[in-house]
Amino acid sequence: MDYANRCRRIANGYYNQGLEKAKIRDLSGAAECLKKSLHFHKYQTEARNLLGLIYYEMGETAESLVQWIISLNLQPADNRAEEYIRRIQGKLGRLDAESQNIRKYNQSLALAKAGNDDLAILQLNRVVEINPHFVKAHLVLAILYMRRGDYTKAGKSLYKVLQIDKSHPKALWYMSIAKAHTGRAEVERKKLNNAFSHRQMQDDDIILPPTYKETTGWITIINIMVGLALGAAVIWFLVMPAMERQLNHLHNEEMTKVLEQVNQKSLALSALEEEKAAMEAERNDAMTNLQAMEENEQGVVLQYQRLVQILKAYEAQDMNTVAAVYSDMDTSLITDQQSAAVVEEIRNYMETEGFQVLANLGNAARDGGNQEEALSYYQKSLNIKGDNPQVIYDMALIYQAREERDQANELFGQVIMNFPNTDLASLAKEARGY
């Protein structure tokens, strides 16, 4: 058996293990098996699609899209990943909502690291309310609750994780800590001991029946009446005076405590007012920081959407769309290794051929009379390849036609200085009046 066939057999074995674990909701164990399967055979699209479904079930939509995009790129035909992506894209606003939710999760992590646990918990509760299957958010929320000593709420968050992934190792570990602090672990241990502590009856064990004494009805009535009389006398002469003294003592103690508390409240009122004002200022600063983070952060999911558009356009040989969509991408937000490799291939194409596609789109827009669109395409082309004298010269001509002489002269000067021995440099000198 050659090396390739052996790797495929090992990959199929790990895939089958992952499938069995997924059926019993051991999602973390299934994910590990599927990653090993892909390590031995990256073209195992069934394993990659199942891994994407597991990520989606655990609330990580972006990671699931990554796996399905790679799967679709490796097997464009007859691939269920295309249907999964279409379903997510078909839900209006779903990707935007997921992007906003990821942004809030990242903000919560930053707040937790900065020590703002209250704001982080508030933000994480909103995250899991929008996406109840977001396992990572539930785990962070449980850690923050445990850090505050609220192990009951931590246990509730961990229970939700174990409903999604019953064998999640971190959730099981945190749950053991929460049970130990709430007494739940001791209760479960006693129940387990009681379940296996039944003693079998021996032959010499004797069951003694209860004894009784036969009495007549009149004697029973007389005994009851005498008992009631004695009980009433004891209560009247002994119990009532003692209870009255005890109640008076308790009343006096309670009044003393109330007066002390009133004095303490009066003394601390001014301090509480100052503390309240300081907390309000801190809250306003925190909300301002949150708003700034939301405005400045770009959506990771949006970049993966554009990557999907590029791949589909690339398969359709629609290079104009490939170049136009790529020019609007922020490739720095795509950080996983496999997707980054795809982006690197697209970048190589753009640096060798794609910049000219953008320049041609600019020429078409210019010939159609749309100068603004032409300038936009020319600038995108220069962002990829900045040493293109023809594009610089064409931009300068548009600015000259619009009588924006400063911009036109600056671009003509770039052609003259950077490309002095070309025909375009001579034309630029004439355009400037040299």
C-alpha positions in Angstrom: 0.0 0.0 0.0 1.5 3.4 -1.0 1.7 6.4 1.3 -1.2 8.3 -0.2 -3.7 5.4 0.2 -2.5 4.8 3.7 -3.1 8.5 4.6 -6.6 8.3 3.1 -7.5 5.2 5.2 -6.3 6.9 8.4 -8.2 10.0 7.5 -11.4 8.0 6.9 -10.9 6.3 10.2 -10.7 9.6 12.1 -13.7 10.9 10.1 -15.8 7.9 11.2 -14.7 8.4 14.9 -15.7 12.1 14.6 -19.0 11.2 13.1 -19.8 8.8 16.0 -18.8 11.4 18.6 -20.9 14.1 16.8 -24.0 11.8 17.0 -23.8 11.6 20.8 -23.1 15.4 21.0 -19.4 15.0 22.0 -18.7 18.0 19.8 -15.2 18.9 21.1 -14.1 15.3 20.7 -15.6 15.1 17.3 -13.8 18.3 16.2 -10.4 16.9 17.3 -11.0 13.7 15.3 -12.0 15.7 12.2 -8.9 17.9 12.4 -6.8 14.8 12.5 -8.6 13.5 9.5 -7.9 16.7 7.6 -4.3 16.6 8.7 -3.9 13.2 6.8 -6.1 14.1 3.8 -7.0 17.8 3.3 -9.4 16.9 0.4 -11.7 14.9 2.7 -14.6 17.4 2.1 -17.1 15.4 4.2 -14.9 15.8 7.2 -14.4 19.5 6.5 -18.1 20.1 6.0 -18.9 18.2 9.3 -16.3 20.3 11.1 -18.0 23.4 9.8 -21.4 22.1 11.1 -19.8 21.5 14.5 -18.4 25.0 14.6 -21.8 26.4 13.6 -23.5 24.4 16.4 -21.0 25.8 18.9 -22.0 29.3 17.8 -18.8 30.1 15.7 -20.3 31.0 12.4 -17.2 32.7 11.1 -15.1 29.5 11.7 -17.8 27.4 10.0 -17.8 29.7 6.9 -14.0 29.3 6.7 -14.3 25.5 6.5 -17.1 25.6 4.0 -15.3 28.1 1.8 -12.1 26.0 1.8 -14.2 22.8 1.1 -16.0 24.6 -1.9 -12.7 25.7 -3.2 -11.2 22.2 -3.1 -14.4 20.6 -4.5 -16.5 23.1 -6.5 -19.0 20.5 -7.9 -21.5 18.4 -5.9 -20.5 19.9 -2.5 -23.0 20.4 0.3 -20.9 23.3 1.6 -22.4 25.5 -1.1 -25.9 24.9 0.3 -24.8 25.6 3.8 -23.3 29.0 2.7 -26.4 29.8 0.7 -28.6 29.2 3.7 -26.6 31.5 5.9 -26.5 34.2 3.2 -30.2 33.8 2.6 -31.1 34.9 6.1 -31.4 38.7 5.9 -29.1 40.4 8.3 -27.8 37.2 9.7 -24.1 37.8 8.9 -24.3 41.4 10.0 -25.8 40.3 13.3 -23.1 37.6 13.8 -20.4 40.2 13.0 -21.9 42.6 15.7 -22.1 39.7 18.1 -18.4 38.7 17.6 -17.5 42.4 18.1 -19.4 42.5 21.4 -17.7 39.3 22.5 -14.2 40.7 21.7 -15.1 43.9 23.6 -16.2 41.8 26.6 -12.8 40.1 26.6 -11.1 43.4 26.6 -13.3 44.7 29.5 -12.6 41.5 31.5 -8.8 41.8 31.0 -9.1 45.5 32.1 -10.9 44.4 35.3 -14.4 45.7 34.4 -16.2 42.5 35.2 -19.6 44.1 35.6 -19.6 45.6 32.1 -18.1 42.4 30.7 -20.9 40.3 32.2 -23.5 42.7 31.0 -22.1 42.5 27.4 -21.7 38.7 27.5 -25.3 38.2 28.6 -26.4 40.2 25.5 -24.1 38.0 23.4 -25.6 34.7 24.6 -29.1 36.1 24.4 -28.6 36.7 20.6 -26.6 33.5 20.1 -27.5 30.9 22.8 -25.1 28.3 21.3 -22.0 30.5 21.6 -20.0 28.1 23.8 -16.9 30.4 24.2 -19.1 33.2 25.5 -20.8 30.9 28.0 -17.4 29.8 29.3 -16.1 33.3 29.7 -19.3 34.3 31.5 -18.9 31.3 33.9 -15.3 32.3 34.6 -16.4 35.9 35.5 -19.2 34.6 37.7 -16.7 32.4 39.6 -14.3 35.2 39.9 -17.1 37.1 41.7 -17.9 34.1 43.8 -21.3 33.6 42.3 -20.9 29.8 41.6 -24.6 29.2 41.2 -24.8 31.4 38.1 -21.6 30.0 36.8 -23.1 26.5 37.1 -26.1 27.6 35.0 -23.8 28.9 32.2 -21.7 25.7 32.3 -24.9 23.6 32.2 -25.9 25.3 29.0 -22.4 24.5 27.5 -22.8 20.8 28.5 -26.2 20.7 26.8 -24.5 21.7 23.6 -21.2 19.8 24.0 -21.6 17.2 26.8 -17.9 16.3 26.9 -16.4 19.8 26.7 -13.2 19.4 28.9 -13.1 23.0 30.2 -16.8 23.1 31.0 -16.5 19.8 32.9 -13.5 21.1 34.9 -15.2 24.4 35.7 -18.4 22.6 36.6 -16.5 20.5 39.2 -15.2 23.7 40.8 -18.6 25.2 40.8 -20.2 22.1 42.4 -17.4 22.0 45.1 -18.2 25.6 46.1 -22.0 25.2 46.1 -22.1 21.8 48.0 -23.6 20.1 44.9 -20.6 17.7 44.7 -21.1 16.5 48.3 -24.8 15.9 47.6 -24.1 13.9 44.5 -21.5 11.9 46.3 -23.9 11.0 49.1 -26.6 10.0 46.6 -24.1 7.7 44.9 -23.1 6.1 48.2 -26.7 5.6 49.3 -27.5 4.0 45.9 -24.9 1.2 46.6 -25.1 0.9 50.4 -28.2 -1.4 50.8 -27.4 -4.3 53.2 -29.0 -7.7 52.5 -31.1 -9.1 55.4 -29.4 -11.9 57.3 -31.1 -15.1 58.5 -30.7 -14.2 62.2 -32.2 -10.6 61.8 -35.4 -10.2 63.9 -38.1 -7.7 63.3 -39.7 -6.7 66.6 -43.4 -5.6 66.3 -44.5 -2.5 68.2 -46.2 -3.2 71.6 -49.5 -1.6 72.6 -51.8 -1.5 75.6 -55.5 -1.9 75.4 -57.5 0.9 77.0 -61.1 1.8 77.2 -62.6 4.9 75.6 -63.5 6.7 78.9 -60.0 6.3 80.3 -58.5 7.7 77.0 -60.8 10.8 77.3 -59.9 11.4 80.9 -56.2 11.1 80.1 -56.6 13.7 77.3 -58.4 16.1 79.5 -55.8 15.9 82.3 -53.0 16.4 79.8 -54.6 19.5 78.4 -55.1 21.0 81.8 -51.6 20.4 82.9 -50.3 21.8 79.6 -52.4 25.0 80.0 -51.1 25.5 83.5 -47.5 25.1 82.5 -47.9 27.5 79.6 -49.7 30.1 81.8 -47.4 30.1 84.8 -44.0 29.1 83.3 -43.8 29.6 79.6 -45.7 32.9 79.1 -43.7 35.0 81.6 -40.4 33.7 80.2 -41.5 34.4 76.6 -42.7 37.9 77.6 -39.3 38.7 79.1 -37.5 37.3 76.1 -39.6 39.3 73.6 -39.0 42.5 75.6 -35.3 41.8 75.5 -35.3 41.1 71.8 -37.3 44.2 71.2 -34.9 46.4 73.1 -31.9 44.9 71.2 -33.6 45.4 67.9 -34.4 49.0 68.6 -30.8 49.6 69.6 -29.6 48.1 66.3 -32.0 50.2 64.3 -30.9 53.4 65.9 -27.2 52.5 65.3 -28.0 51.7 61.6 -29.8 55.0 61.2 -26.8 56.9 62.6 -24.5 55.0 60.3 -26.7 55.6 57.3 -26.7 59.3 58.1 -23.0 59.5 58.4 -22.4 57.5 55.2 -24.9 59.4 53.0 -22.5 62.0 51.8 -19.9 59.4 51.1 -22.3 57.3 49.1 -23.3 60.4 47.0 -19.7 61.0 46.1 -19.2 57.4 45.3 -22.3 57.4 43.1 -21.0 60.4 41.2 -17.6 58.7 40.7 -19.3 55.5 39.5 -21.5 57.4 37.0 -18.3 59.1 35.6 -16.6 55.7 35.2 -19.8 54.3 33.6 -19.9 57.1 31.1 -16.2 56.7 30.2 -16.8 52.9 29.8 -19.8 53.5 27.5 -17.8 56.0 25.5 -14.9 53.5 25.1 -17.4 50.8 24.0 -19.0 53.1 21.4 -15.6 54.0 20.0 -14.6 50.3 19.8 -17.8 49.5 17.9 -17.3 52.4 15.5 -13.6 51.6 14.8 -13.7 47.8 14.5 -14.4 46.2 11.1 -16.4 43.0 10.7 -14.4 39.8 10.2 -17.4 38.0 8.7 -17.8 40.7 6.0 -14.3 40.0 4.8 -15.1 36.3 4.5 -18.2 37.2 2.5 -16.0 39.1 0.1 -13.7 36.1 -0.1 -16.6 33.9 -1.1 -17.6 36.4 -3.8 -14.0 36.5 -5.2 -13.9 32.7 -5.3 -17.2 32.4 -7.1 -16.2 35.1 -9.6 -12.8 33.4 -10.1 -14.6 30.2 -11.0 -16.8 32.0 -13.4 -13.7 33.7 -15.0 -15.2 37.1 -14.1 -11.9 38.8 -13.4 -13.5 42.3 -13.3 -15.5 41.3 -10.3 -12.4 39.6 -8.7 -10.4 42.8 -9.0 -13.2 45.1 -7.9 -14.1 43.1 -4.8 -10.4 42.5 -3.8 -9.7 46.2 -3.9 -12.3 46.7 -1.1 -11.0 43.9 1.1 -9.1 44.3 4.4 -7.0 41.1 4.1 -5.4 41.7 7.5 -8.6 40.5 9.2 -8.4 37.0 7.6 -5.9 35.3 9.9 -6.6 31.6 9.7 -3.8 29.7 7.9 -5.9 28.0 5.2 -7.9 31.1 4.2 -4.8 33.2 4.3 -3.2 30.9 1.8 -6.1 31.4 -0.6 -5.9 35.2 -0.1 -2.1 35.0 -0.9 -2.9 33.3 -4.2 -5.4 36.0 -5.1 -2.9 38.7 -4.1 -0.3 37.2 -6.4 -2.8 37.4 -9.3 -3.6 41.0 -8.5 0.0 42.0 -8.4 0.8 40.3 -11.7 -2.5 40.9 -13.7 -5.2 42.2 -11.5 -3.9 45.8 -11.3 -4.3 46.0 -15.1 -7.9 44.8 -14.9 -8.6 47.7 -12.5 -6.9 50.1 -14.9 -9.1 48.8 -17.8 -12.2 49.3 -15.7 -11.0 52.9 -15.1 -10.6 53.3 -18.9 -14.1 52.0 -19.5 -15.6 54.4 -16.9 -13.6 57.3 -18.4 -14.8 56.5 -21.9 -18.3 56.3 -20.6 -18.1 59.8 -19.1 -18.0 58.7 -15.4 -14.8 60.5 -14.2 -15.3 59.8 -10.5 -15.6 56.1 -11.1 -12.6 56.2 -13.4 -10.5 57.9 -10.7 -11.6 55.4 -8.1 -10.5 52.4 -10.3 -7.2 54.1 -11.2 -6.4 54.7 -7.5 -7.2 51.1 -6.7 -4.9 49.9 -9.4 -2.1 52.2 -8.1 -2.7 50.8 -4.6 -1.7 47.4 -5.9 1.0 48.5 -8.3 2.2 52.1 -7.8 4.8 52.3 -10.6 2.4 52.3 -13.5 3.1 55.6 -15.5 0.1 55.1 -17.8 -2.4 55.1 -15.0 -0.8 58.1 -13.3 -0.9 60.0 -16.7 -4.5 59.0 -17.3 -5.5 60.3 -13.8 -3.7 63.6 -14.5 -5.6 64.1 -17.7 -8.9 63.7 -15.9 -7.9 66.2 -13.3 -6.8 68.6 -16.0 -10.1 68.2 -17.8 -11.9 69.1 -14.6 -9.6 72.1 -14.2 -8.2 70.8 -10.9 -4.7 72.0 -11.9 -2.9 71.3 -8.6 -3.7 67.6 -8.6 -3.1 67.3 -12.4 0.3 69.0 -12.2 1.4 66.9 -9.2 0.6 63.7 -11.2 2.3 65.0 -14.3 5.3 65.8 -12.2 5.4 62.2 -10.9 5.5 60.9 -14.5 8.3 63.3 -15.5 10.4 62.7 -12.4 10.0 58.9 -12.0 9.8 57.9 -15.7 12.0 60.5 -17.5 13.0 58.4 -20.6 9.4 57.5 -21.6 7.0 58.9 -24.2 4.6 59.6 -21.4 7.2 61.9 -19.7 7.3 64.0 -22.9 3.5 64.2 -23.1 3.4 65.2 -19.5 5.8 68.0 -20.1 3.7 69.3 -23.0 0.6 69.1 -20.8 2.3 71.2 -18.2 3.5 73.7 -20.7 7.2 73.0 -20.6 
